[in-house]
């Protein structure tokens, strides 16, 4: 049985949110514009997987603030992972984590190899994030599995391997 097209699955998700979690439904952003996706891809030096592009063109992630300006941790769309990142934040979160990793590599001998498999890899594409640094990443490393697995990770220094993967 093949999975439903992204758009069909997304409509089902939005219908469920509207009926069962209207506050979370209200924090879905409008669609991303193609030029914003292109700018993020250029900043990252890579093309987004087609399914991610299609999701972003339906809804540009979530907004952590409601219409009154009140902050909502994680915007509640994805359990445990917090907010679905808008395209503008995908490149920013990626750049921040690469910068942090490089800073650690400069001061901690031997950190580099451990970090690349346990903390953050420059070829991981963040798609969901939270203030606790938990996240969901799309594995974009070269190889047969490129773009075919999500990685659940905690890129934060708990020594917790980010190796739990889902097709």
Protein Blocks (a to p, Z undefined) as FASTA:
>chain_A
ZZddfklmmmmmmmmmmmmmmmlmmmpccdddfklmmmmmmmnopacdfklmmmmmmpgc
jafbdfkopacehklmaghklpaddfklmmmmmmmmmmmmmmmmmmmghklmmmmmmmoc
ckbccfbdcfkopacdddfbecjkgoiaccddddehnopackbccZZ
